[in-house]
Amino acid sequence: MKQDNRQAQLILCLFGTIPVIWLGLLIAPAVSGGLPEIITVFPTAINNPFHIVFCEDSLKTVLIALCAYGMGIGVYLSTRRNYRRGEEHGSAKWGNARAVDKKYRDKRPEQNKLFTQNVRMGLDGRKHRRNLNTVVVGGSGAGKSFNLAKPNLMQANTSFTVLDPKGELVRDTGYLLEQKGYEVRVLDLLNMEKSFCYNPFVYLRDDNDVQRLVTNLFKSTTPKGSQSNDPFWDTAASMLLLALVFYLKYEAPEDEQNFPMVMEMLRAAEVREDDDCYQSPLDELFERLEMKNPDHIAVKYYKDYHSGSAKTLKSIQITLAARLEKFNLSSLAALTAADELDLPSLGEKKVALFALIPDNDTSFNFLVSILYTQIFQQLFWLADHKYGGSLP
C-alpha cells in the first residue's frame, strides 16, 4: 500500500511539469526586462494562454522554472511525515470498558471469555489477535471463584481442567455442565474412594514420556526450598525408577503397568549387605530380560543402578522408596491402578475435569502436577499429529 502511494505521488509530480513548462514559455519574452517587465506582461500572457513566442530566453526560463518546481517538490515530500502533535511523551490512556468490550467481544454471547461484568473477549484469538491466557491475583475471599471461575464455567463453551480446592466448583457447576452435554470427571484427592482413577502409565507413548514422568515425579516430590548437598542419591534413585518403569511399559501386561506394581518390584529388590553375590527376585527378572534382549533400555538403566556395592544399592532403594512412599496407601494405589480420565478427549469433545485437593494438605499435590504435565503433552501431541496444529 505504501509503495502504491509513492508511485501515485511520482506520477502527479511528473504531470505537474507540464504547466511549469507552459508558464516558463509564456513569461520568457519578458525575462530580459527583469521582474518589473515580468509583472507587467504576466496578466496579458494569462489572458492569452496559447500565445507562446519562442525567443533566446525560452530554454533558460523553462529550465529555471523546472529547477524551482523540483526544489519545491523536494521540500514538500521531505516534510510529509507522520507527525503526532502533542503526543511527544506518549499517547497511552486508560481504556474505556465499553470500548474494550466492543473491540474484543464475540457477537455470540456464549463464545466469550468473561473478565468483568462489562468486559469480555471472544474465544477466537485469530479475530482479535490477543492471548486468552489470564492471571488473576487475589487473596482468600477476594471472589476469584465466584466472580471469575464460576461465570466462565457456566459459559460452557470449551473443555475445562479445574483445580478445585475443597470441591466447591464441581459441587456448584457440575450438574449444570452435565445438563449442557459435558462429561464431568473428578480426580478427588479428598475422598480417593470416590475418585475417578488416574494411571499416568497409560499416557506414556515413547521413551521421552517415561523420562518426563520420572523427572516430574522427583521434582514435584522435592520439598519447596530444599537443596540436596549430594544429588547422587536422587540421580541413582531416578535410574532405578526408570529401569522399573521401562520394564513395565515394554514387558508387562497393561493391567500391571502402574505405580502399585512399581512398588511391588521395589519390594522385591532385596539387598544383603553381607553378600554382594546375592541375587534378589528383581535381579533375576532383569537377568532374564538381559538374556533375551541385552540392549533393552530397562536393562541399561538397571545395570547403571546396579554398578555400586550392596550398601550403596540399599541406600538408593531407600531413597526411591521415600519418594514413592505414598503409593503404599491402599487408597492411592487403587486410584492409580487403572485410568478413567481419558485425557486426549479434552481436546475432542466437551469434558470438564476437576482436580480436588485439600487446601490444608499438600501431600498429594505431586499427582496433580503429573496430571497437568500429561494433559499438556497429550493435547500438544493431539493437535500436532491429528488436527494439523490446532484442536477442534
LOKE-360247 format. One record per residue (C-alpha): residue number from 0; residue in three letters; x negated, y, z negated. Coordinates in steps of 0.05 Angstrom, whole numbers. Example, Ala and Ser with C-alpha at 12.3 -4.5 7.8 and 13.67 -1.06 7.14 Angstrom:
<sites>
fiti,kolgu,px,py,pz
0,ala,-246,-90,-156
1,ser,-273,-21,-143
</sites>
This chain:
<sites>
fiti,kolgu,px,py,pz
0,met,0,0,0
1,lys,-56,49,-17
2,gln,-92,32,48
3,asp,-28,47,88
4,asn,-22,116,54
5,arg,-93,133,73
6,gln,-81,115,146
7,ala,-18,158,148
8,gln,-56,217,119
9,leu,-112,209,170
10,ile,-62,208,228
11,leu,-28,271,202
12,cys,-95,307,196
13,leu,-113,288,268
14,phe,-46,314,294
15,gly,-60,379,255
16,thr,-119,394,300
17,ile,-72,408,359
18,pro,-41,473,330
19,val,-111,494,306
20,ile,-139,489,376
21,trp,-78,525,403
22,leu,-86,582,353
23,gly,-161,588,368
24,leu,-147,595,443
25,leu,-94,649,430
26,ile,-139,694,389
27,ala,-204,681,428
28,pro,-198,742,475
29,ala,-194,789,413
30,val,-253,759,375
31,ser,-304,806,406
32,gly,-267,865,376
33,gly,-273,838,305
34,leu,-220,827,252
35,pro,-181,893,267
36,glu,-173,872,340
37,ile,-150,801,319
38,ile,-98,831,272
39,thr,-73,878,327
40,val,-68,825,381
41,phe,-41,768,337
42,pro,34,790,338
43,thr,32,796,414
44,ala,-2,729,421
45,ile,50,695,376
46,asn,107,725,417
47,asn,75,694,480
48,pro,51,627,453
49,phe,36,597,521
50,his,-1,656,550
51,ile,-71,628,540
52,val,-130,664,570
53,phe,-197,627,573
54,cys,-258,671,560
55,glu,-330,663,539
56,asp,-310,663,465
57,ser,-256,609,472
58,leu,-301,549,457
59,lys,-336,585,399
60,thr,-269,606,369
61,val,-239,536,374
62,leu,-300,505,341
63,ile,-298,556,283
64,ala,-224,543,274
65,leu,-234,467,273
66,cys,-291,474,222
67,ala,-247,517,177
68,tyr,-190,467,185
69,gly,-236,409,168
70,met,-262,444,105
71,gly,-191,458,83
72,ile,-170,385,93
73,gly,-232,362,54
74,val,-216,407,-5
75,tyr,-143,384,-4
76,leu,-159,310,-3
77,ser,-212,317,-58
78,thr,-161,347,-105
79,arg,-107,294,-93
80,arg,-118,253,-156
81,asn,-71,222,-206
82,tyr,-75,275,-259
83,arg,-33,266,-323
84,arg,-30,335,-351
85,gly,-21,338,-426
86,glu,-39,265,-436
87,glu,-114,272,-444
88,his,-111,239,-512
89,gly,-65,182,-492
90,ser,9,174,-479
91,ala,27,118,-528
92,lys,91,128,-567
93,trp,138,87,-610
94,gly,184,45,-568
95,asn,259,51,-569
96,ala,295,-13,-589
97,arg,348,-5,-535
98,ala,297,9,-481
99,val,253,-51,-501
100,asp,314,-96,-503
101,lys,338,-73,-435
102,lys,270,-85,-405
103,tyr,256,-155,-431
104,arg,322,-190,-446
105,asp,354,-241,-400
106,lys,424,-225,-376
107,arg,447,-293,-401
108,pro,451,-285,-477
109,glu,435,-357,-492
110,gln,369,-354,-453
111,asn,337,-304,-500
112,lys,289,-308,-559
113,leu,316,-264,-616
114,phe,268,-217,-651
115,thr,316,-170,-687
116,gln,390,-153,-684
117,asn,377,-106,-625
118,val,315,-134,-591
119,arg,309,-200,-553
120,met,265,-228,-498
121,gly,282,-275,-442
122,leu,251,-345,-443
123,asp,226,-339,-371
124,gly,158,-308,-380
125,arg,147,-303,-305
126,lys,200,-249,-301
127,his,176,-202,-355
128,arg,102,-225,-357
129,arg,99,-225,-433
130,asn,77,-280,-480
131,leu,131,-312,-523
132,asn,84,-331,-579
133,thr,106,-296,-644
134,val,72,-287,-711
135,val,119,-269,-769
136,val,87,-247,-834
137,gly,127,-241,-898
138,gly,126,-263,-969
139,ser,173,-311,-1004
140,gly,244,-287,-998
141,ala,229,-237,-942
142,gly,280,-270,-897
143,lys,236,-307,-847
144,ser,282,-367,-844
145,phe,348,-331,-849
146,asn,334,-273,-803
147,leu,289,-305,-750
148,ala,285,-381,-753
149,lys,359,-397,-760
150,pro,385,-348,-707
151,asn,335,-376,-657
152,leu,352,-448,-674
153,met,425,-432,-664
154,gln,410,-405,-594
155,ala,399,-479,-576
156,asn,361,-460,-513
157,thr,298,-504,-517
158,ser,268,-562,-555
159,phe,244,-547,-625
160,thr,190,-570,-672
161,val,204,-541,-740
162,leu,160,-543,-803
163,asp,214,-543,-856
164,pro,193,-538,-929
165,lys,247,-565,-974
166,gly,291,-585,-915
167,glu,332,-521,-914
168,leu,333,-511,-839
169,val,353,-582,-819
170,arg,407,-580,-871
171,asp,437,-515,-845
172,thr,428,-525,-770
173,gly,421,-600,-757
174,tyr,496,-613,-748
175,leu,504,-553,-702
176,leu,446,-576,-658
177,glu,476,-646,-654
178,gln,542,-616,-632
179,lys,505,-579,-577
180,gly,475,-643,-549
181,tyr,409,-646,-586
182,glu,374,-708,-612
183,val,354,-689,-683
184,arg,294,-726,-711
185,val,265,-716,-781
186,leu,196,-732,-808
187,asp,216,-730,-881
188,leu,156,-728,-928
189,leu,203,-710,-986
190,asn,242,-776,-982
191,met,200,-822,-939
192,glu,250,-878,-944
193,lys,300,-835,-904
194,ser,249,-811,-853
195,phe,241,-828,-780
196,cys,179,-870,-771
197,tyr,116,-838,-741
198,asn,58,-880,-717
199,pro,0,-839,-688
200,phe,-28,-901,-653
201,val,29,-900,-603
202,tyr,3,-836,-572
203,leu,-69,-859,-561
204,arg,-77,-861,-485
205,asp,-152,-865,-480
206,asp,-217,-865,-519
207,asn,-216,-789,-525
208,asp,-149,-791,-561
209,val,-178,-840,-611
210,gln,-236,-794,-624
211,arg,-189,-734,-633
212,leu,-145,-774,-682
213,val,-204,-793,-726
214,thr,-235,-723,-724
215,asn,-168,-691,-741
216,leu,-156,-741,-798
217,phe,-223,-726,-831
218,lys,-215,-651,-821
219,ser,-144,-649,-850
220,thr,-163,-693,-910
221,thr,-221,-648,-929
222,pro,-202,-601,-986
223,lys,-199,-529,-966
224,gly,-264,-492,-982
225,ser,-304,-554,-998
226,gln,-372,-566,-966
227,ser,-409,-631,-966
228,asn,-483,-627,-984
229,asp,-495,-692,-946
230,pro,-449,-703,-885
231,phe,-480,-772,-874
232,trp,-425,-808,-913
233,asp,-367,-775,-876
234,thr,-402,-787,-809
235,ala,-414,-860,-825
236,ala,-343,-869,-851
237,ser,-316,-839,-787
238,met,-357,-890,-747
239,leu,-326,-947,-786
240,leu,-256,-918,-776
241,leu,-269,-910,-701
242,ala,-290,-983,-697
243,leu,-226,-1006,-732
244,val,-180,-961,-691
245,phe,-213,-981,-625
246,tyr,-207,-1055,-644
247,leu,-133,-1048,-659
248,lys,-120,-1007,-596
249,tyr,-152,-1056,-548
250,glu,-147,-1124,-583
251,ala,-87,-1124,-629
252,pro,-13,-1133,-611
253,glu,28,-1069,-610
254,asp,63,-1084,-677
255,glu,-5,-1086,-711
256,gln,-32,-1021,-683
257,asn,-21,-976,-743
258,phe,-54,-949,-806
259,pro,-28,-1003,-852
260,met,-67,-1053,-810
261,val,-128,-1008,-814
262,met,-123,-1014,-890
263,glu,-117,-1090,-885
264,met,-180,-1093,-843
265,leu,-217,-1046,-890
266,arg,-199,-1090,-949
267,ala,-227,-1150,-911
268,ala,-295,-1116,-905
269,glu,-325,-1145,-968
270,val,-397,-1128,-981
271,arg,-442,-1165,-1031
272,glu,-499,-1122,-1054
273,asp,-540,-1182,-1077
274,asp,-533,-1218,-1010
275,asp,-548,-1179,-946
276,cys,-535,-1241,-904
277,tyr,-463,-1249,-927
278,gln,-410,-1243,-873
279,ser,-341,-1217,-891
280,pro,-278,-1235,-852
281,leu,-285,-1167,-817
282,asp,-357,-1182,-798
283,glu,-335,-1249,-767
284,leu,-278,-1214,-730
285,phe,-326,-1165,-696
286,glu,-378,-1220,-685
287,arg,-326,-1259,-644
288,leu,-309,-1196,-606
289,glu,-383,-1184,-591
290,met,-390,-1255,-564
291,lys,-330,-1242,-518
292,asn,-349,-1171,-497
293,pro,-416,-1145,-521
294,asp,-402,-1076,-490
295,his,-336,-1066,-525
296,ile,-331,-996,-554
297,ala,-307,-1022,-621
298,val,-368,-1067,-626
299,lys,-414,-1008,-611
300,tyr,-385,-966,-668
301,tyr,-384,-1025,-716
302,lys,-457,-1041,-703
303,asp,-475,-968,-714
304,tyr,-439,-970,-781
305,his,-468,-1038,-799
306,ser,-541,-1019,-790
307,gly,-550,-1000,-863
308,ser,-563,-1041,-925
309,ala,-508,-1074,-965
310,lys,-508,-1019,-1017
311,thr,-502,-966,-963
312,leu,-446,-1003,-929
313,lys,-409,-1007,-995
314,ser,-414,-932,-1004
315,ile,-389,-920,-933
316,gln,-329,-965,-945
317,ile,-312,-928,-1009
318,thr,-317,-861,-973
319,leu,-269,-884,-919
320,ala,-222,-916,-970
321,ala,-219,-850,-1007
322,arg,-199,-815,-942
323,leu,-144,-865,-928
324,glu,-121,-879,-999
325,lys,-51,-851,-988
326,phe,-37,-906,-937
327,asn,-37,-954,-996
328,leu,31,-925,-1016
329,ser,85,-972,-992
330,ser,129,-912,-971
331,leu,75,-882,-926
332,ala,55,-950,-900
333,ala,127,-964,-879
334,leu,134,-894,-848
335,thr,71,-903,-804
336,ala,81,-977,-786
337,ala,126,-960,-726
338,asp,147,-899,-685
339,glu,215,-868,-674
340,leu,195,-796,-657
341,asp,182,-805,-582
342,leu,141,-741,-577
343,pro,138,-736,-500
344,ser,214,-729,-498
345,leu,206,-660,-530
346,gly,186,-635,-461
347,glu,240,-670,-422
348,lys,306,-663,-460
349,lys,339,-626,-517
350,val,304,-651,-580
351,ala,298,-618,-649
352,leu,242,-647,-691
353,phe,240,-626,-764
354,ala,179,-639,-808
355,leu,200,-635,-881
356,ile,144,-622,-930
357,pro,143,-606,-1005
358,asp,129,-533,-1018
359,asn,91,-550,-1082
360,asp,50,-610,-1059
361,thr,0,-615,-1002
362,ser,-16,-688,-1009
363,phe,15,-710,-943
364,asn,3,-647,-902
365,phe,-52,-684,-863
366,leu,2,-725,-829
367,val,37,-662,-804
368,ser,-30,-636,-779
369,ile,-39,-700,-738
370,leu,33,-694,-714
371,tyr,24,-623,-688
372,thr,-41,-641,-653
373,gln,-10,-700,-618
374,ile,52,-660,-598
375,phe,8,-610,-562
376,gln,-34,-666,-530
377,gln,28,-703,-506
378,leu,62,-642,-477
379,phe,-1,-617,-443
380,trp,-11,-686,-411
381,leu,62,-689,-390
382,ala,61,-620,-358
383,asp,-5,-633,-321
384,his,7,-704,-297
385,lys,82,-709,-286
386,tyr,111,-639,-275
387,gly,55,-602,-238
388,gly,33,-557,-295
389,ser,99,-533,-324
390,leu,150,-571,-366
391,pro,223,-571,-343
</sites>
